[in-house]
Amino acid sequence: MALCILAISCDSFFDINLKDQATLEDTMSRSSTVKRYLAHLYSYIPREENTRAYEGGTVLRSDESLNAKSQYETYWYTVRRGEYDASTTNSEANANIWKRYYVAINECTTFLDNVKMDVEDSPELITQMEGEARFLRAYYYFILLRQYGPVIIWGDKAADQNVIAEELDRNTLEENVNFIVSELDKAISMLAYEVNDPGLGLSLSSNKGRVTKGAAMALKARVLLYAASPLYNGQNGTGMYASLQNHRGEKLFPAYDASKWDKVAQAAKDVIELNRYSLTKVADKPTAIQNAAASYQTVWFQGWDTNREIIWGWWYRAWGDESLGSGCDIAYAAPAGGKIALAGYSLNSPSLKLVDAYPMWETGRYPILGYEKTAGLLDLSRPIVDEASGYKGSGFTDNYQQVVDVDSSWAKPFKAHNSTVGRDARYYANFVPNGFWWPSSTTNSGGPVRFTCYNSAEASSPYSATEACNRVGYVWRRLYKAENPLKDLTADYQSMRYVYPAFRLAEVYLTYAEACNEKTTRDADQAIYYLDQVRDRSGLPGIRTAYPDIDFDSAEATSTVSGVSRTGREWLRWVILQEKMCEFAFEGQRHYDMLRWMKAEEEYNTENWTLHVTAKNYEESYERVSDDYIGGRANFRTRDYLFPFGSAQRSEMTNFTQNPGW
């Protein structure tokens, strides 16, 4: 059997290039080629950091982003508009990941079946490598599961080369989850706590991003979280998949089982109790909000050696615009043209709903409780404002002094819209709102510049009907380090290196909080404690302090805030999901949260609400409108909770069970 062998660079375990070929026996008997083969298994990890395409394109599909309609459309633009079906999902670029991940799964199995041939490495390292391959195989099954629902499980063996295609069909969801979890349990028993464990003989510098015990435990918690959530666990009582059977007559989806939340809680608590991870925190800035913003930004900017929040991740890779390297996501978000001159494309923009989500700094309350509807759709110009939050959705504050990532010596006070004033640290770490200073004292065009976007030459990033421009009114700046002038545009973008946090401790905290709120013996105290850990890092008061008017302790007692009534369990669930939307913006979590809770039909289907970027002046540009954006609106239907299996696969597997609606 011939195998592709890949060389590992000293910079990262994921920087791999095609080198040569060797026979299976030669490959698996020598340390150098075994390690290259293992590195090859890592090459299939999902491209989630590319927020415009591939697996990361779900950011565009969700309600956290509104990307500029442009000549640079990717397939996820059409998916967002509902303009896709089983016949169009015919390539990886078009979200058909079926072949890619079954190839990856089979290669993991080949490695596992033969790694014991390695006669040059220590038993400890061979066990570690086996654990890595088991993790990766389980991970790739999970990637398939979250997109399609239950899929074919080959188990701990290679795919049957003699199988009759007409006989192939999906395994049940329970069989999918049970196999993935059992493989992760095996991996957990094999993996080291740290890649540079002395017993493995590996250095961190040349093995960055390799899987550890904590990574396998974090993935187990996420898998169980999905399995306990409504889409995979009773469908919120709708029974939309209750009758779905494979051709063998087996029901693919189970009935609701509340005890699955207990398993989630235990898996998340197991990660927490390792006591090996901690939230990144900074305490050397002049003000509390600056410390909070820097603490949040450090998740991405701090190196592997000292960053204890990231449980597992990988380097940003270059996708799409190769000339910009791993900085292409910054270029996609940075303003286009105008006076800032960062050679950006203004493609990746936050939605107004994401902007609305962030809490107020003083009160700690989330300002928007929801939206009124117009013609059956959420109307983002009619927010339901929490009157006790301190939020003002209209008017301006004169002489506002920007508080994060600028210096008052050059970032002079200006007129700021009231909706942008007094927000939490992550708001300012993530966004540059219309009217705010770009966070650098020097830009490619010279000195500091305020980002303003409206239809006038006086705007620093003016509206254009034909050229790339910001069409929402806010810049996504999470990956941009303050005081980076980007003077040599190509070289500066290419030099950017960031760790993409596939799993981090803040997620585990919120997973545990969510499970404690939902499990059979509800524990509101524990849920709130770990929710507050994440909020505290952002400088916010505890949730009980922020909401003395809500009875979180009673699952069924109703509390009313500004006309919105929910039970204690429902309020806590809402707060956790709201916090997660803020904390993990553009990290690929929001879309799957809305799917697993079956909220996407309600939350995604809105008109394309933006600031009035075609207005002639700054003041009028803060009106919310739905007709400035170029491009069709989101169209999410019931069928869209699970992706269709491509027609190419089903033309071979003629008895294979398609998802409902396709």
N, C-alpha and C positions, 0 to 999 in steps of 0.2 A: 504494500500500500504506500503510495507516494504522499508526502506531506509538505506543505509550505513551511519553511523554516524562516524565522524572523530574527533579526539582530536587535539587541537591546542597547540603546544609547546610554551613556552614563548620566544623562540629564533627568530622565524619567522612565519609569517602568513601562509607560504607555507609548513612548516614542519608538516605533518599530517599523522596519522596512524590509521588503522582500529581499532575501539573500540568496538562497539556493534550495536544493531539494535533497532529500536523503531517504533511505528506506526506513520503515517503522522500527526495525530492530536496531539499526545504527543510531537512529534518533533517540530511542528510549534507553539506550545503554550508556550514554555519555552525558555527563553533567551539563556541558555547554549547550547541547542541542535539546535536552529536556527543558532547560530554562527558556530557550528560545520558543519552543513549542508552547510552553505555559504562557509566555508573553503574547503569543499569537491568540490564545484564548481570550486574553483581555482586550484584544482589538475589536471585539464585537460589542463592547459596552455601549449603551444607548447614547446617542449624540444629543443629550438633553440640554447642553449648554448653548446649542444653536437654536435660539428662540424663534427663528423664522422658518425652519424646515426640519425634516426628519422627526425624531421623537420629541425634540424641544418645541416643535411647532404648535403643540397644544397650548402654549402660552397665548399665541395668537387666536386659537380657537376659543379660549375662555373669555370671561368677562373682565379680566384684569388688564387687558391690552386692547388698544385700537390702533392698529398699524396703518401707516399712510398708504392709501391706494396709489400705486405707482407702476412703473414699467418693470419693477423687480418683484412681481407677484410670485409667490410659491404656491404649492398645492394647498397649503392650509388656508389660504385666502378663499379658495373655492369651497373647502370643507366648511369654513365658517358660514358661508352663504347657503350651505346645504346643496351645493351644486356638485354632487359626487354620488357614485353608486358602485356596485360590485365590479362593474366593467372598467371603471376609471382607476381603481386601486390596483394598478398593474406593475408598479415598480417601487423600489425603496423610496425614491423621491416623492412618490404618490402614496406614501404611508403603508405600502404593502411590505410588512416586516416578516411575513410568514417564512419565506425561504431563508432569509438571513439568520434568523434565530434557531431554526431547526438545523441548519448547517453548524451553527455554533454549539448547539446542544450535542450533536453527534460527535463533534470534535472533542468536546469535553469528555464524553463517554470513552472515546478512543484513548485519550490520555489516561483516564482512570483505570482502564483495563490493562494498561501497559506500563504505568509509572514504576511498578516494582522491578522492572528490568534495569533500572538505574543502579549501577554498581559503583558509582563514583561519589555519590552524595551520602551524607549521614542519614540514618533512619529518621532522625528528628526533622531534617529538611524534607525528606521524601513525604513524611506524614503531613507537614505543612503544605507542601505543593498539592497533595491529594485533597486536603481541605479547601484550598483555593479553587481547585477545579470543581469540587462539589458545590461550593458557593456559587460559582459562575454559572454552572448548569441550572441550579435552582433560580438564580436571578434571571436568566434568559427565559425560563418558563414563566416567571412572574411577569416579565415584560409582555409576553404573549397574552397572558391571562388578563391583565389590566386593559388591553386593547380589545380583545375579542370575547372575553368570558372564557368558559372552559374550553380547553383544546385537547389535542392528542397527547397522552403521556406515555412515553416509551418505557419509563421506569429506569432501573439501574442496568440498562442494556442498550446496545446500539439499535438504531432503527432496523427493522426487518427488511432486508433487501429483496426478499421474495414475496413481500406482502402483495395481496391483490388490491389494487386501488379502489375498486368498487366496494370493498369491505371496510374501508377505513371510515371511522367516524369519531366524534368527540368523546372523551371521557367525561364523567360527571364533575361538577365543581368540587364536590367533596374529595374525589380522587385526585384532582389537580392540587388542591390545597394540602391534603395529607401528604402527598409525595414531596411537594416543595418544602414543607415544614420538616418532614423526616430527614430530607437531605441537609437542611440547615442544621438540624440537631447533630447530625454526623460531623458536619463541617465545624461546628462549635467545639466538639470534642477534640478535633485535630489541630485547629488553628492556634497560633501563639497570640498573646495579648498585644505584642508589638512586633513589627517586622524586623527590627534590629535586636530581637531577643538574642542574648549571647549563644544560646544553644543552636541557633540556626546558622550562625556564621555569615549573616547578611548585614550590609551597611544600609542605613536609611538613605544616604545620598544617592545611591544607584538603584534603589528599590521603592521609590516613592509611590504611594498609591496601591501597594499590594494589600490584599485582603487580610484582615485580622479577625480575632474572635469577636470583638465588639461589632465589626461590620456585619457578620453573620447574625448576631443577635438583633441588631437594628433592623435588618431586612426581615427577620422572622416577625418582629413586632409590626412592621408595615404590612406584611402579607396577611397576618391575622386581623389587622385593622380593616383591611378591605373585606376579608371574608365575613366579618361581623356586621358590616355596614349594609344598609337596606338593599342596594342593588344586587348584592350577592347573598342576602340573608332575608328572604321574605318579601322583597320589593315593596316595602312600605305598605303592605297589605293589598297592593294593587293586583298581585298575581300575574304581572305581565309576562313572566317567564315560567310560571308555575306548570303550564302544560307542555313546555318544550321538551321533547324527547329525541334521543338519537334513534337511529334506525334499528337498534337492538331493543328498543322499548324502555330504555332507562331514562328517568327524569334527570335532566341536566342540572337543575337548580333545586336546592333544598327548601323546605319550609323554615319559617323563622325559628331561631334558637337563641334566646337571650344569653345563654351561658357562653356563647362565643366571645362576648365582651369581657368575661372573666379571664379568658385566655389572653386577650389583648393586654389587659391590665398587668397580668403576671409577666408577659414577655417584655413589656416596656419597663416594668420595675426591675427586672433582671439586669437590663442595661444600666439603669440608674445606679443600682447597688454594686456595680463593678467599681464605682468611685474612681474611674480612670479618666473621666471627661468632665469638663467644666465650661460654662459660658464665658466667651471672651469678654473681658472688661478692661476699660482704660480709666485711669483716675488722675491723670496729670494735666488735664485741660483747665482753663480758667473758670469755666462754668459747668454746672451740672448737665445742662442740655448738650454741651459740647462733649463732655465725657460720654454721655449716652449715645450720641451719634457716632463717635469714634469707636465705642465698644461694638456697636452693630456693624460698622464698616470693617472692623478687624477680622470678622469671620472670613472675608474674602481676601483681605490684604496681608494677613499674617502668614508667615511661612510654615511649612510642614513641621519643622523641628519643634516649634513652640506652640502651635495652635492646638489647644486641647478640646475645642468644641467640635471640630470636624472628625467624625468617626470613620468616614471613608469618603474619598472624593478622587478627582483626577484633574490634571492640568486642562485648562482651556485649550481646545484644539482649533486649528484653522479650518473653517468650513465656509464655502461660498466665495467670498472675496479673498482669495489666497494672498493677494499682495498686502493685506492688512494683518495677516497672521491671526494670532489669538486675540488681537484687539478689534476684530471685526464687529463684535457685538456693541462695542462703544461707538464705533463709526456708524453703525446702523441707527443708533439712538441720537447721536450728536446733531446739533442744528445744521441745516444745509444752507450754504450761501450766506448772504448778508454780511454783517460786520464782525461776527464772531469768527468766521472763516476757519472752522475746524475740519473742513472737508467731510462733514457728516452727510448722512443720507436722510435723516429725519424719518426713518421707517418704523422703528420700535418706540411706540409711545404708550404711556399708561392710559388706561381708560379713566373717565371721570368717576366711575364707580370705585376704582382703586384709590384714586385721590381722596374721595369722600370717606373711605373706610378708616383712615388713621385717627386715633383718639386725640383728645385735647390734652395739652401738656399739664395744665393746672388741675383739672378735674379728673383726668384719666378716663373720661367717658367717651364712647364712640359717638360722634355727633349725629350720624344719620342712621335712623332705625329701619329705614326702608324707603320706598318710593310709592307715590300715588300712581294710578294707571291712567293712561290715555289710549282709547281704542284697544283695550285689553293688554297693552304692553306697559312695562315699567317706564315711567316718565322721569328721567333724571333731572328735569327742570322743576320737578315738584317733590323734593325730598321731604321725608317726615323727620323733622329735626327734633332731637332730644333737647327740650327747653332748658334742662339743667346742665347741659354740657359746656356752655359758654361759647358755642359756635354761632357765628353770624354769617349768613349766606349772601348778604348783599352789603353794598357800601364799601368805603375805603378807609384805611388808616394812614394819615399823613405822617411823614417823618419816621417811617418804620425802619428800624435797624435790623438788618439780616443777622442771624445769630449763629449759623453753622458754616464752617469751612470758608469764611471770609474774614478780612480784617477791616476794621472801621476806618483805617487810614486811607483806604481806596474804595471800599464798598460803602459809599455815602448813603444816608437815609433817603428813602423814596416813598412814593405813594403805593401802598400794597393793598390788594383786595382783602377784605376782612376774612374771607374763607381760607386764606393762606396764613393767617396770623394765629399764633398760640397753639400750633399743632405739635405733635410729639416728635422726638428726635429723628425717628426713622423717616418721617415725612420729608424732612430736609436732607437727610442722607440719600433718599431715593429720587427726589424730584428737584428740578429747577422750574418753578412756576413762572408763568408769563409775568414779566416785570422784575424778576429777581436777578441779582448779579450772577453771572457765570462764575463758578468758584475757582477763579484763578486771577491773580493780579496782572498777568500777562497772557495774551492770546496771540495767535498767529497774525492777527491784524494789528497788534500793538499792545495797548494798555488794556485795563479791565473793561468789560462790556456787560451791560444788562441784557438778558435774553428777553426780547419782546417780539411777539408774533401777532401781527394784524396787517391789514391791507394798506400799507403806507410805506414810502421810502424811508421814513424816520424810524421804522421798526428795525431792530438789529437782525431779525430773521423774518423778513416780510413774507406775507402770503403770496403764492403764485398759483394760477390756475393750471399751469403747464409744467412747471419745474418742481423738483423735490422741495418740500417745505413741511414744517410742523403743522399738522392739521387738527391737533387736539388742544394745544395751549400749554402743555407741560412736557418737559424733557425728562426722559428716564436717565438718571445719572449714577445709578448704584455702582457701576464698575469704574467710574471715572474718579481717579484720585485728585483731590484738590491741588491746585498749583501745578498742574501738568499742562504747559502751554501748547503741547503738540506742535512744535515749530517745524520739525522735519516729519511731515505727516506720515509717510510710508514707514520710515524707520522707527518712529515713535510708536505707531500702532503695532508694528511687528515685534517690538521689544516687550510688550505687555505680557505678563504672566500672572494668571490667577488660578487658584484652586477652585474647581467647581464642587460645592459641598453636597455630594449625593445623599449622605446621611449626616445629620448633626444633632447635638444634644437637645437643642431647642425643640426639634421635631419630636424626640422621644418624650420630653416633658409634656408637650401638648397631646401626644397620643395617649399617654398615661392619664392625663386630665380628662380627655374625652371618654376613655374607657371607664374611669371611675364614675362619671356621670351617667353612663348607660348600663353598667353591669347589674347583675341580679340583686346584689346587695349594694345599693348606691352609696357612694362615699363622697359627699359634696366637699367635705373639708380637704381631703386629699386632692380632689380635682382642682380646687381653688388654690391650694398651696403651690402646685406645680405650674398652674397658669400664671400665678403671681411671680414665679421665678423668672419667667420670660418677660413679663411686664416690668419687673424691677430693673432688669438690665437696660431697659429703655427709659428708665427714670420715672415710671408711672406709679401712682399709688395702687395699693392692693384693690382687688375687685370689690370687696365688701365695703371698703372706704369710699370707692368711687360710686357705688350703687347702694346706698343705705335704704333706698326705696324698693329694692327687690329682695324677695324671700327666696334665696338660692337653696336653702336647706330643705324645704319641703318640695318634693318632686312634683306634686300635683296642685299645690296652692298657686293661685293666680296673682301676679303683680302687674300693674299698669303703669307704663311710662309714656307720657305725651300721647296718650290715646292708643298705644299699642299694648295689648294684653297677652301674656304668655305665662305658662306654668314655670315653676322654679327650674325644672329639668330643661324646659325649652329655652329659657333665658340663658342658662349656663351653656347649653349646646350652641346657641347663637353667638355668645361672647367668645367661646373657644374658636369657632370657625371664623369669626371676624378677626380675632387676634392672629390666627394662622394666615389669613389673607394678607394682613399687614406684614407679619414677620417674614413670610416666604414669598413675597411678591417676585414674580419672574423666575422662581426656582422650580417651576413645573408641578407644584402641589395643588394649586387652586382648581385646575380643570378636573383632576381626579377626585378631589373633595366634592365638587359639585356633581360628578357622576355617581360616586358611591352613595351619596345622600339623596340622589335623584332630584336635585334642585335645579338642574341646568335648564330645563324647559322654562321655568319661572324666571331664572336669573339672566339667562343669555339673550332672550328674545326682546331686545329693545331697539329703538331707532339709534342711529349713530350720533349720540349726543357729544358735543364738543363745546369749547368756548367759541365765541363768535369771531373766528380768525379772519373772516372777510370784512370785519368792521374797519372803519377808517381811522379810528383812534383807540388809544389804550383803554380808556374808561368803558367804552362800548364793547370792547373785545371780551369783557368778562360776562356778558350775557350768555346763557346756555341755549344753544340752538341745535337742531337736528338735520339741517339741510346744507351745512357748509362742507361736510365730509364727502369726498368723492369715492363712491363705491357702495355696493349693496350692503344691507344690514344683515346681522346674524339671523340665521334660521335654524333653530335646533328643534327637532321633532323627537317623538318618543323612540323611534327606531335608532336614534343617534347615541343612545347610552352605550351600545356596543357596536363596534366597527364591523362592516361587512367582510366576510371572507371573499377574496378576489375570485373573479370568474375563471381565471386561469387555473387556480387550484381546484375549483369545483368541477371544471371540465374533465379533470383527471379522476377526482374522487366523486363520482356521480351520485353516491348515496350519502354524501356528507351533509350534515344538518346546518343550514344557514341560520343566522340570527334573524329574529322576527323583524318584519318590515322591509327586508331586502330581497 
